[in-house]
Amino acid sequence: SASRPMTKGVPHFDKDVARRAAGAIYSICAAFLFSVQGGAVSYASDQGMSLPQVTFLVGVVRVIVATFVISPKAEWRKGVFCGGHDWSFVLLIVAREVVGASALLLMFGAYARLPLGSAVSLVFTAPIWTTIFAFLWLRGAPSRTK
């Protein structure tokens, strides 16, 4: 039979199952935190904060959280700017961040001006629009991946 080995009455611990379970827990936590963020943005805009102020505040919170999550695990390279990449790569990253900040402003604008359920539904259509624009602009045909 194809049963799992047992060690002194304790079933074998499958690391792959634990990794998938951790992924599911992280996904649930992320969904919860995104919903809290949407509610906080809606509340802050109801209290009179402008969208750039809300976006800046959310960015500051994200940087603080990312610093505490990433810094213990990061291997910092001293004296290396952008991992040693050339300026064209750096400009591409800056352009990506400008587009990302614009998307964040638009997303927070939706949270502030639309009912929360409609705003969340609108925000989660982003993968559909990304696929359409990739097909039209980059001529990239959608494909199935495993």
MARLUM-607590 format. One record per atom (N, C-alpha, C): atom name; x, z, y; residue number from 1; residue in one letter. Coordinates in Angstrom, 3 decimals, m for minus. Layout:
! MARLUM-607590
- CA	X	Z	Y	NUM	A;
...
! end
This chain:
! MARLUM-607590
- N	0.832	0.000	m1.192	1	S;
- CA	0.000	0.000	0.000	1	S;
- C	0.870	0.000	1.246	1	S;
- N	0.281	m0.404	2.374	2	A;
- CA	1.035	m0.532	3.629	2	A;
- C	0.749	0.650	4.545	2	A;
- N	0.863	1.843	3.991	3	S;
- CA	0.604	3.016	4.826	3	S;
- C	1.869	3.414	5.568	3	S;
- N	1.709	4.157	6.611	4	R;
- CA	2.838	4.618	7.419	4	R;
- C	3.538	5.773	6.697	4	R;
- N	4.860	5.857	6.809	5	P;
- CA	5.576	6.972	6.171	5	P;
- C	5.234	8.295	6.846	5	P;
- N	5.273	9.337	6.071	6	M;
- CA	4.980	10.665	6.606	6	M;
- C	6.207	11.540	6.449	6	M;
- N	6.435	12.381	7.437	7	T;
- CA	7.547	13.316	7.397	7	T;
- C	6.972	14.719	7.401	7	T;
- N	7.053	15.398	6.263	8	K;
- CA	6.568	16.769	6.124	8	K;
- C	5.138	16.923	6.627	8	K;
- N	4.253	16.000	6.224	9	G;
- CA	2.842	16.108	6.570	9	G;
- C	2.473	15.598	7.948	9	G;
- N	3.463	15.111	8.732	10	V;
- CA	3.191	14.589	10.070	10	V;
- C	3.263	13.068	10.017	10	V;
- N	2.224	12.364	10.505	11	P;
- CA	2.277	10.898	10.463	11	P;
- C	3.401	10.345	11.335	11	P;
- N	3.908	9.172	10.941	12	H;
- CA	4.977	8.499	11.684	12	H;
- C	4.477	8.151	13.087	12	H;
- N	5.319	8.379	14.079	13	F;
- CA	4.980	8.090	15.479	13	F;
- C	5.394	6.664	15.808	13	F;
- N	4.446	5.805	16.132	14	D;
- CA	4.720	4.408	16.452	14	D;
- C	4.948	4.276	17.953	14	D;
- N	6.187	3.934	18.345	15	K;
- CA	6.526	3.845	19.766	15	K;
- C	5.772	2.718	20.463	15	K;
- N	5.448	1.646	19.739	16	D;
- CA	4.719	0.537	20.344	16	D;
- C	3.309	0.957	20.736	16	D;
- N	2.677	1.768	19.902	17	V;
- CA	1.337	2.281	20.226	17	V;
- C	1.410	3.189	21.444	17	V;
- N	2.429	4.014	21.520	18	A;
- CA	2.592	4.901	22.678	18	A;
- C	2.833	4.096	23.945	18	A;
- N	3.601	3.020	23.837	19	R;
- CA	3.871	2.181	25.009	19	R;
- C	2.588	1.512	25.493	19	R;
- N	1.763	1.013	24.570	20	R;
- CA	0.489	0.386	24.969	20	R;
- C	m0.454	1.415	25.560	20	R;
- N	m0.463	2.611	25.006	21	A;
- CA	m1.327	3.668	25.552	21	A;
- C	m0.865	4.052	26.948	21	A;
- N	0.439	4.121	27.163	22	A;
- CA	0.954	4.432	28.498	22	A;
- C	0.559	3.337	29.476	22	A;
- N	0.610	2.080	29.058	23	G;
- CA	0.194	0.975	29.913	23	G;
- C	m1.268	1.084	30.305	23	G;
- N	m2.118	1.469	29.361	24	A;
- CA	m3.541	1.638	29.667	24	A;
- C	m3.755	2.786	30.650	24	A;
- N	m3.015	3.858	30.470	25	I;
- CA	m3.134	4.999	31.389	25	I;
- C	m2.664	4.610	32.788	25	I;
- N	m1.548	3.875	32.870	26	Y;
- CA	m1.073	3.404	34.181	26	Y;
- C	m2.096	2.484	34.837	26	Y;
- N	m2.743	1.624	34.052	27	S;
- CA	m3.753	0.721	34.605	27	S;
- C	m4.947	1.490	35.146	27	S;
- N	m5.378	2.495	34.433	28	I;
- CA	m6.504	3.312	34.895	28	I;
- C	m6.119	4.067	36.163	28	I;
- N	m4.916	4.627	36.192	29	C;
- CA	m4.449	5.323	37.405	29	C;
- C	m4.352	4.364	38.586	29	C;
- N	m3.851	3.156	38.357	30	A;
- CA	m3.733	2.172	39.440	30	A;
- C	m5.106	1.788	39.966	30	A;
- N	m6.061	1.561	39.063	31	A;
- CA	m7.421	1.211	39.505	31	A;
- C	m8.021	2.345	40.326	31	A;
- N	m7.811	3.571	39.888	32	F;
- CA	m8.318	4.720	40.638	32	F;
- C	m7.681	4.803	42.018	32	F;
- N	m6.348	4.648	42.076	33	L;
- CA	m5.658	4.746	43.357	33	L;
- C	m6.025	3.599	44.297	33	L;
- N	m6.253	2.387	43.765	34	F;
- CA	m6.703	1.288	44.618	34	F;
- C	m8.098	1.561	45.174	34	F;
- N	m8.969	2.171	44.370	35	S;
- CA	m10.306	2.492	44.885	35	S;
- C	m10.231	3.597	45.933	35	S;
- N	m9.346	4.573	45.731	36	V;
- CA	m9.146	5.609	46.752	36	V;
- C	m8.615	4.977	48.030	36	V;
- N	m7.661	4.038	47.902	37	Q;
- CA	m7.128	3.349	49.071	37	Q;
- C	m8.226	2.599	49.808	37	Q;
- N	m9.088	1.886	49.091	38	G;
- CA	m10.174	1.156	49.732	38	G;
- C	m11.120	2.079	50.473	38	G;
- N	m11.462	3.204	49.850	39	G;
- CA	m12.318	4.180	50.522	39	G;
- C	m11.644	4.794	51.736	39	G;
- N	m10.346	5.078	51.630	40	A;
- CA	m9.616	5.658	52.761	40	A;
- C	m9.514	4.676	53.917	40	A;
- N	m9.304	3.409	53.613	41	V;
- CA	m9.240	2.390	54.662	41	V;
- C	m10.596	2.259	55.343	41	V;
- N	m11.649	2.244	54.557	42	S;
- CA	m12.997	2.160	55.127	42	S;
- C	m13.279	3.373	56.006	42	S;
- N	m12.915	4.569	55.539	43	Y;
- CA	m13.135	5.790	56.316	43	Y;
- C	m12.314	5.780	57.611	43	Y;
- N	m11.030	5.376	57.514	44	A;
- CA	m10.164	5.370	58.699	44	A;
- C	m10.669	4.379	59.741	44	A;
- N	m11.149	3.222	59.308	45	S;
- CA	m11.661	2.263	60.281	45	S;
- C	m12.978	2.737	60.878	45	S;
- N	m13.784	3.492	60.120	46	D;
- CA	m15.006	4.084	60.672	46	D;
- C	m14.679	5.145	61.718	46	D;
- N	m13.505	5.780	61.589	47	Q;
- CA	m13.099	6.806	62.536	47	Q;
- C	m12.419	6.231	63.777	47	Q;
- N	m12.290	4.910	63.852	48	G;
- CA	m11.776	4.285	65.059	48	G;
- C	m10.354	3.770	64.984	48	G;
- N	m9.706	3.842	63.832	49	M;
- CA	m8.346	3.299	63.725	49	M;
- C	m8.420	1.776	63.640	49	M;
- N	m7.473	1.105	64.288	50	S;
- CA	m7.434	m0.357	64.221	50	S;
- C	m6.800	m0.788	62.893	50	S;
- N	m7.033	m2.042	62.519	51	L;
- CA	m6.483	m2.540	61.262	51	L;
- C	m4.954	m2.513	61.229	51	L;
- N	m4.259	m2.883	62.315	52	P;
- CA	m2.794	m2.749	62.255	52	P;
- C	m2.334	m1.303	62.063	52	P;
- N	m3.038	m0.349	62.665	53	Q;
- CA	m2.679	1.058	62.462	53	Q;
- C	m2.892	1.472	61.015	53	Q;
- N	m4.017	1.076	60.442	54	V;
- CA	m4.312	1.415	59.048	54	V;
- C	m3.291	0.768	58.123	54	V;
- N	m2.966	m0.507	58.378	55	T;
- CA	m1.996	m1.213	57.551	55	T;
- C	m0.630	m0.541	57.619	55	T;
- N	m0.215	m0.146	58.813	56	F;
- CA	1.063	0.547	58.965	56	F;
- C	1.054	1.874	58.217	56	F;
- N	m0.015	2.630	58.350	57	L;
- CA	m0.108	3.920	57.677	57	L;
- C	m0.074	3.765	56.158	57	L;
- N	m0.797	2.791	55.629	58	V;
- CA	m0.774	2.541	54.186	58	V;
- C	0.626	2.116	53.752	58	V;
- N	1.292	1.286	54.570	59	G;
- CA	2.656	0.874	54.242	59	G;
- C	3.613	2.042	54.194	59	G;
- N	3.475	2.975	55.139	60	V;
- CA	4.334	4.167	55.151	60	V;
- C	4.101	4.999	53.885	60	V;
- N	2.839	5.188	53.516	61	V;
- CA	2.532	5.964	52.305	61	V;
- C	3.113	5.267	51.077	61	V;
- N	2.981	3.934	51.008	62	R;
- CA	3.520	3.198	49.861	62	R;
- C	5.038	3.326	49.777	62	R;
- N	5.715	3.257	50.908	63	V;
- CA	7.177	3.382	50.903	63	V;
- C	7.588	4.778	50.433	63	V;
- N	6.897	5.802	50.902	64	I;
- CA	7.218	7.170	50.483	64	I;
- C	7.011	7.341	48.979	64	I;
- N	5.871	6.861	48.466	65	V;
- CA	5.600	6.983	47.033	65	V;
- C	6.617	6.179	46.231	65	V;
- N	6.896	4.945	46.662	66	A;
- CA	7.859	4.108	45.943	66	A;
- C	9.250	4.726	45.944	66	A;
- N	9.618	5.378	47.036	67	T;
- CA	10.931	6.014	47.114	67	T;
- C	11.054	7.116	46.070	67	T;
- N	10.002	7.915	45.921	68	F;
- CA	10.066	8.997	44.944	68	F;
- C	9.976	8.490	43.516	68	F;
- N	9.278	7.387	43.292	69	V;
- CA	9.133	6.860	41.937	69	V;
- C	10.369	6.069	41.522	69	V;
- N	10.912	5.269	42.430	70	I;
- CA	11.986	4.351	42.083	70	I;
- C	13.376	4.968	42.216	70	I;
- N	13.612	5.761	43.256	71	S;
- CA	14.974	6.197	43.555	71	S;
- C	15.672	6.953	42.428	71	S;
- N	14.988	7.796	41.643	72	P;
- CA	15.741	8.443	40.560	72	P;
- C	16.224	7.456	39.499	72	P;
- N	15.562	6.296	39.373	73	K;
- CA	15.915	5.347	38.331	73	K;
- C	16.768	4.191	38.844	73	K;
- N	16.892	4.052	40.158	74	A;
- CA	17.566	2.881	40.726	74	A;
- C	19.073	3.014	40.639	74	A;
- N	19.705	1.871	40.459	75	E;
- CA	21.165	1.801	40.522	75	E;
- C	21.489	1.097	41.832	75	E;
- N	21.900	1.872	42.819	76	W;
- CA	22.138	1.314	44.147	76	W;
- C	23.488	0.629	44.182	76	W;
- N	23.497	m0.559	44.769	77	R;
- CA	24.746	m1.298	44.945	77	R;
- C	25.196	m1.136	46.388	77	R;
- N	26.371	m0.558	46.562	78	K;
- CA	26.862	m0.325	47.917	78	K;
- C	27.448	m1.613	48.485	78	K;
- N	27.069	m1.912	49.719	79	G;
- CA	27.628	m3.065	50.415	79	G;
- C	27.084	m4.404	50.002	79	G;
- N	26.051	m4.445	49.177	80	V;
- CA	25.491	m5.722	48.734	80	V;
- C	24.132	m5.892	49.393	80	V;
- N	23.988	m6.978	50.166	81	F;
- CA	22.735	m7.244	50.868	81	F;
- C	21.865	m8.147	50.011	81	F;
- N	20.669	m7.700	49.687	82	C;
- CA	19.713	m8.478	48.880	82	C;
- C	20.330	m8.919	47.554	82	C;
- N	21.077	m8.058	46.931	83	G;
- CA	21.637	m8.356	45.625	83	G;
- C	22.651	m9.480	45.616	83	G;
- N	23.260	m9.765	46.762	84	G;
- CA	24.271	m10.813	46.817	84	G;
- C	23.712	m12.213	46.982	84	G;
- N	22.421	m12.354	47.284	85	H;
- CA	21.823	m13.674	47.451	85	H;
- C	22.149	m14.246	48.829	85	H;
- N	22.029	m15.569	48.946	86	D;
- CA	22.322	m16.210	50.222	86	D;
- C	21.140	m16.072	51.187	86	D;
- N	21.325	m16.550	52.423	87	W;
- CA	20.320	m16.362	53.464	87	W;
- C	19.035	m17.125	53.201	87	W;
- N	19.091	m18.258	52.499	88	S;
- CA	17.852	m18.986	52.208	88	S;
- C	16.938	m18.140	51.323	88	S;
- N	17.538	m17.402	50.397	89	F;
- CA	16.755	m16.504	49.561	89	F;
- C	16.165	m15.364	50.388	89	F;
- N	16.955	m14.823	51.293	90	V;
- CA	16.491	m13.738	52.152	90	V;
- C	15.333	m14.213	53.024	90	V;
- N	15.436	m15.418	53.586	91	L;
- CA	14.343	m15.962	54.393	91	L;
- C	13.093	m16.198	53.563	91	L;
- N	13.263	m16.607	52.319	92	L;
- CA	12.116	m16.774	51.429	92	L;
- C	11.421	m15.436	51.177	92	L;
- N	12.194	m14.389	50.999	93	I;
- CA	11.630	m13.054	50.805	93	I;
- C	10.911	m12.586	52.073	93	I;
- N	11.497	m12.852	53.247	94	V;
- CA	10.845	m12.477	54.510	94	V;
- C	9.523	m13.221	54.658	94	V;
- N	9.503	m14.517	54.333	95	A;
- CA	8.256	m15.290	54.404	95	A;
- C	7.217	m14.727	53.438	95	A;
- N	7.656	m14.342	52.252	96	R;
- CA	6.732	m13.742	51.283	96	R;
- C	6.131	m12.454	51.822	96	R;
- N	6.953	m11.648	52.478	97	E;
- CA	6.466	m10.385	53.029	97	E;
- C	5.506	m10.606	54.195	97	E;
- N	5.740	m11.635	54.995	98	V;
- CA	4.809	m11.955	56.089	98	V;
- C	3.456	m12.365	55.519	98	V;
- N	3.474	m13.204	54.491	99	V;
- CA	2.219	m13.611	53.846	99	V;
- C	1.548	m12.396	53.209	99	V;
- N	2.327	m11.529	52.585	100	G;
- CA	1.764	m10.322	51.968	100	G;
- C	1.150	m9.384	52.989	100	G;
- N	1.807	m9.216	54.135	101	A;
- CA	1.255	m8.355	55.184	101	A;
- C	m0.026	m8.952	55.752	101	A;
- N	m0.057	m10.275	55.899	102	S;
- CA	m1.283	m10.930	56.369	102	S;
- C	m2.421	m10.728	55.372	102	S;
- N	m2.111	m10.855	54.093	103	A;
- CA	m3.134	m10.635	53.067	103	A;
- C	m3.630	m9.197	53.100	103	A;
- N	m2.724	m8.252	53.334	104	L;
- CA	m3.107	m6.844	53.422	104	L;
- C	m4.026	m6.606	54.611	104	L;
- N	m3.696	m7.208	55.757	105	L;
- CA	m4.565	m7.082	56.926	105	L;
- C	m5.952	m7.652	56.649	105	L;
- N	m6.008	m8.807	56.004	106	L;
- CA	m7.303	m9.408	55.684	106	L;
- C	m8.080	m8.556	54.678	106	L;
- N	m7.372	m7.998	53.694	107	M;
- CA	m8.032	m7.150	52.710	107	M;
- C	m8.597	m5.893	53.376	107	M;
- N	m7.814	m5.271	54.244	108	F;
- CA	m8.299	m4.078	54.929	108	F;
- C	m9.424	m4.423	55.893	108	F;
- N	m9.370	m5.628	56.495	109	G;
- CA	m10.471	m6.073	57.333	109	G;
- C	m11.756	m6.214	56.539	109	G;
- N	m11.642	m6.693	55.308	110	A;
- CA	m12.816	m6.785	54.442	110	A;
- C	m13.343	m5.391	54.102	110	A;
- N	m12.442	m4.455	53.802	111	Y;
- CA	m12.868	m3.081	53.511	111	Y;
- C	m13.557	m2.443	54.715	111	Y;
- N	m13.074	m2.769	55.919	112	A;
- CA	m13.605	m2.131	57.125	112	A;
- C	m14.941	m2.719	57.548	112	A;
- N	m15.151	m4.016	57.322	113	R;
- CA	m16.309	m4.686	57.896	113	R;
- C	m17.400	m5.040	56.897	113	R;
- N	m17.103	m4.999	55.617	114	L;
- CA	m18.087	m5.335	54.585	114	L;
- C	m18.440	m4.088	53.788	114	L;
- N	m19.590	m4.094	53.112	115	P;
- CA	m19.843	m2.991	52.170	115	P;
- C	m18.729	m2.947	51.119	115	P;
- N	m18.367	m1.764	50.692	116	L;
- CA	m17.191	m1.590	49.835	116	L;
- C	m17.280	m2.414	48.545	116	L;
- N	m18.453	m2.466	47.930	117	G;
- CA	m18.610	m3.262	46.701	117	G;
- C	m18.367	m4.740	46.934	117	G;
- N	m18.875	m5.273	48.040	118	S;
- CA	m18.658	m6.684	48.368	118	S;
- C	m17.195	m6.948	48.680	118	S;
- N	m16.562	m6.035	49.397	119	A;
- CA	m15.146	m6.205	49.743	119	A;
- C	m14.273	m6.211	48.494	119	A;
- N	m14.530	m5.304	47.576	120	V;
- CA	m13.743	m5.240	46.342	120	V;
- C	m13.957	m6.505	45.525	120	V;
- N	m15.196	m6.975	45.447	121	S;
- CA	m15.463	m8.227	44.727	121	S;
- C	m14.721	m9.389	45.366	121	S;
- N	m14.695	m9.435	46.683	122	L;
- CA	m13.985	m10.489	47.386	122	L;
- C	m12.478	m10.409	47.141	122	L;
- N	m11.935	m9.212	47.182	123	V;
- CA	m10.492	m9.036	46.975	123	V;
- C	m10.094	m9.451	45.560	123	V;
- N	m10.935	m9.166	44.575	124	F;
- CA	m10.582	m9.488	43.192	124	F;
- C	m10.794	m10.953	42.837	124	F;
- N	m11.209	m11.786	43.810	125	T;
- CA	m11.231	m13.226	43.571	125	T;
- C	m9.886	m13.859	43.871	125	T;
- N	m8.912	m13.081	44.310	126	A;
- CA	m7.587	m13.605	44.667	126	A;
- C	m6.933	m14.419	43.542	126	A;
- N	m6.979	m13.997	42.280	127	P;
- CA	m6.354	m14.833	41.236	127	P;
- C	m7.003	m16.210	41.115	127	P;
- N	m8.299	m16.284	41.363	128	I;
- CA	m8.984	m17.585	41.298	128	I;
- C	m8.467	m18.493	42.406	128	I;
- N	m8.381	m17.963	43.637	129	W;
- CA	m7.888	m18.761	44.758	129	W;
- C	m6.424	m19.117	44.578	129	W;
- N	m5.644	m18.220	44.017	130	T;
- CA	m4.232	m18.517	43.765	130	T;
- C	m4.097	m19.687	42.807	130	T;
- N	m4.911	m19.704	41.768	131	T;
- CA	m4.874	m20.802	40.801	131	T;
- C	m5.279	m22.118	41.453	131	T;
- N	m6.337	m22.086	42.264	132	I;
- CA	m6.806	m23.305	42.932	132	I;
- C	m5.744	m23.835	43.888	132	I;
- N	m5.166	m22.953	44.724	133	F;
- CA	m4.147	m23.394	45.668	133	F;
- C	m2.882	m23.867	44.968	133	F;
- N	m2.498	m23.231	43.863	134	A;
- CA	m1.323	m23.683	43.111	134	A;
- C	m1.565	m25.078	42.549	134	A;
- N	m2.771	m25.328	42.083	135	F;
- CA	m3.091	m26.648	41.544	135	F;
- C	m3.065	m27.707	42.647	135	F;
- N	m3.663	m27.390	43.812	136	L;
- CA	m3.745	m28.364	44.894	136	L;
- C	m2.411	m28.561	45.621	136	L;
- N	m1.708	m27.474	45.891	137	W;
- CA	m0.507	m27.550	46.712	137	W;
- C	0.738	m27.853	45.886	137	W;
- N	0.889	m27.145	44.778	138	L;
- CA	2.093	m27.290	43.964	138	L;
- C	1.923	m28.256	42.798	138	L;
- N	0.718	m28.740	42.619	139	R;
- CA	0.392	m29.624	41.491	139	R;
- C	0.706	m28.953	40.157	139	R;
- N	0.516	m27.642	40.123	140	G;
- CA	0.762	m26.891	38.908	140	G;
- C	m0.513	m26.767	38.099	140	G;
- N	m0.528	m27.347	36.922	141	A;
- CA	m1.717	m27.275	36.079	141	A;
- C	m1.815	m25.904	35.432	141	A;
- N	m3.012	m25.297	35.437	142	P;
- CA	m3.172	m24.006	34.764	142	P;
- C	m2.931	m24.151	33.258	142	P;
- N	m2.332	m23.167	32.660	143	S;
- CA	m2.080	m23.191	31.220	143	S;
- C	m2.328	m21.796	30.655	143	S;
- N	m2.552	m21.764	29.375	144	R;
- CA	m2.738	m20.487	28.694	144	R;
- C	m1.383	m19.976	28.249	144	R;
- N	m1.169	m18.688	28.435	145	T;
- CA	0.066	m18.062	27.978	145	T;
- C	m0.270	m16.951	27.028	145	T;
- N	0.658	m16.627	26.171	146	K;
- CA	0.450	m15.539	25.212	146	K;
- C	1.015	m14.253	25.740	146	K;
! end
